[in-house]
Amino acid sequence: MDLNKWRDFAHGIAYTVDRNRAHISLVLKKNRLVAVGTNEFKTHPMTQQYGYMLPYMHSELDAYRKIKRVGHTGLTLLNFRFSKTGQLGMARPCKYCTPWCVHTFDNIIYSDEKGVMREFNVQDSLPSVQG
């Protein structure tokens, strides 16, 4: 998987998000893009269903709700967070997203606080470096 390609794609989307930090989630199946999500101040009933503290849309949930007709197996979640200056930051799923993401996605890859892409290890919930 070409993470640089997906990072550059997500970076382009980040400029369309009107927030100080843009969270971009890409859902892939067999290395094909099937959904894109961004963090937004709009609300959604699924945030209450999953127990979010605030009803605002997280990028993971925004992307997941857009998946159509591809089946829900073999999915990879790529999470990026960009500052207004374009720097990558921590994009690991939060405590509200992690439980359902672990059960939904076969792979979860996110940028850490240093801009390094890491793979979320679903088995023990500890991140490992993506090579």
Residue pairs with C-beta under 8 A, 6 or more apart in sequence:
1 28
1 31
1 76
3 78
3 109
3 117
3 130
6 26
6 28
6 78
7 80
7 88
7 111
7 117
9 26
9 33
10 24
10 26
10 78
10 80
10 82
11 80
11 82
11 86
13 22
13 24
13 36
13 38
14 22
14 24
14 80
14 82
14 86
15 22
16 38
17 23
17 24
17 38
17 39
17 40
19 39
20 83
20 84
21 39
21 81
21 82
21 83
21 84
21 89
22 38
22 39
22 81
22 82
23 38
23 39
23 58
23 59
23 79
23 80
23 81
23 91
24 36
24 37
24 38
24 59
24 79
24 80
24 81
24 82
25 36
25 37
25 38
25 59
25 60
25 62
25 63
25 77
25 78
25 79
25 80
26 33
26 35
26 36
26 37
26 63
26 77
26 78
26 80
27 33
27 34
27 35
27 36
27 37
27 63
27 64
27 66
27 67
27 75
27 76
27 77
27 78
27 105
28 34
28 75
28 76
28 78
29 70
29 71
29 74
29 75
29 76
30 74
34 67
34 68
34 70
34 75
35 63
35 64
35 66
35 67
36 63
36 66
37 57
37 58
37 59
37 60
37 61
37 62
37 63
37 64
37 65
37 66
38 59
38 62
39 56
39 57
39 58
39 59
39 62
40 56
40 57
40 62
41 56
41 57
42 56
42 57
43 55
43 56
43 57
44 55
44 57
44 61
44 65
46 61
46 65
47 54
47 55
47 56
47 57
47 58
47 61
48 55
50 61
50 96
50 97
50 99
50 100
51 96
52 58
52 96
53 96
58 94
58 96
58 97
59 79
60 77
60 79
60 93
60 97
60 101
61 97
63 77
64 104
67 75
72 104
73 106
74 106
75 104
75 105
75 106
75 107
76 105
76 106
76 107
76 108
76 109
77 93
77 101
77 104
77 105
77 107
77 108
77 109
78 109
78 110
79 91
79 92
79 93
79 108
79 109
79 110
79 111
80 88
80 91
80 110
80 111
81 88
81 89
81 90
81 91
81 111
82 88
82 89
83 89
87 115
88 111
88 115
89 111
89 113
89 115
90 110
90 111
90 112
90 113
91 110
91 111
91 112
92 110
92 112
92 118
92 120
92 127
93 101
93 108
93 110
93 120
98 125
101 108
101 120
102 108
102 120
102 122
102 125
107 119
107 120
108 119
108 120
108 122
109 117
109 118
109 119
109 120
109 130
110 117
110 118
110 120
110 127
111 117
111 118
112 118
112 127
116 129
116 130
117 130
118 127
118 128
118 129
118 130
119 127
119 128
119 129
119 130
120 127
121 127
121 128
